[in-house]
Amino acid sequence: MKNETKFHIPFFDSAKYVLEEYDISDIEREDVQLNKALTMNYEVNVVVGLTGDIRGTVGLSMPQGTAINLAYQALQEDASNKEGKLNSKAKDVIGEMIRKIALKGIDKVAVKGKDVEASPPTLVVGEDLHIVISQVHTVTLLINSSAGQMQINVCLEGVH
Amino acid sequence: MKASDLKVYQDALVSAIEDMTVIYKAEIINSGLVSKNSFTFDPDATAGIASIVGFSGKVKGRNLLWIPSSLAILITEQVVGDTVSEYHDEMVLFTVNEINNVVSGAAITELNNLFQLSLRLSPPSIFAGGSFEIITPKSKSYEVEVNIKSDYYKKALSKGPQDHIVMNVAIEGSLDDEK
């Protein structure tokens, strides 16, 4: 498992680093899981595509409440609209968060000799979504934090 | 690269639809390219499947293909030669992904040949559901919509305004004719 995830771990490490940058505390990481195909049921999902020596996707999924807490922490102002859902500023900041996680992870992967670029983040918000972020193995890390629970998903092609 | 150069997506999408509906021909009624500031589904919109492929190089962005769920089922049945009951069946999701791969691959190759953009594609991600909103912050998007008509597809299309397939291309920053 360790060898299989050597290019995934840098993205998990960078997620912790970026969350701490936003003053998110009590970050607890559960065990890393290897999934054949990934489906998620959270309402807020954001993905960044990776291209170059490694092709893949880095995704962050969370309930609406966690997303609002994260965005509030980053913006230091109300992150929800009248319906109690993410407002537009909050959506932007959640997108920026995953971009930072991806770019920081790419820096760490570059040290291992891989040239990788990230595409812009895309946020998908909805209920009862059926999601498959990859047709290859996905490595998932569940994180508990002061903002709530979230799931980081990293799928990379051709690195196993 | 100018916004009008994104017509390559229109050509690639029309060509892919023609290839994928070769048994029960879908007639292309019209297609067009429009600029949009955001890409948001109406909460009352029909259920659909969205496949997202990122790209990077001298320009960064993402390609989003959206197909109404009942139409996606019918196209999948033609491609795999078997019946499919649920729109979130793996076969349907992967068929939509494959169409996006084909369209995005053809369009990106054309753009690289024309403008030496060194664009490379990420693997696709799929989202299926009743209603959802898709946002690509700090990007401007351009939309190719293809409307189709076919007797075979009537059973899918009679349920509502589901006779269109959308390719939405979001590009970070501005294109040459918008600076």
Interface residues (C-beta under 8 A of the other chain):
Chain A: A37 N45 V47 V48 G49 L50 T51 G52 R55 G56 T57 G59 K91 D92 G95 E96 E117 A118 S119 P120 P121 T122 L123 V124 V125 G126 E127 D128 L129 H130 I131 V132 I133 S134 Q135 V136 C155 E157
Chain B: A50 I52 V53 G54 F55 S56 G57 K60 G61 R62 L64 H88 E90 L93 F94 N97 R120 L121 S122 P123 P124 S125 I126 F127 A128 G129 G130 S131 F132 E133 I134 I135 T136 P137 K138 S139 A170 E172
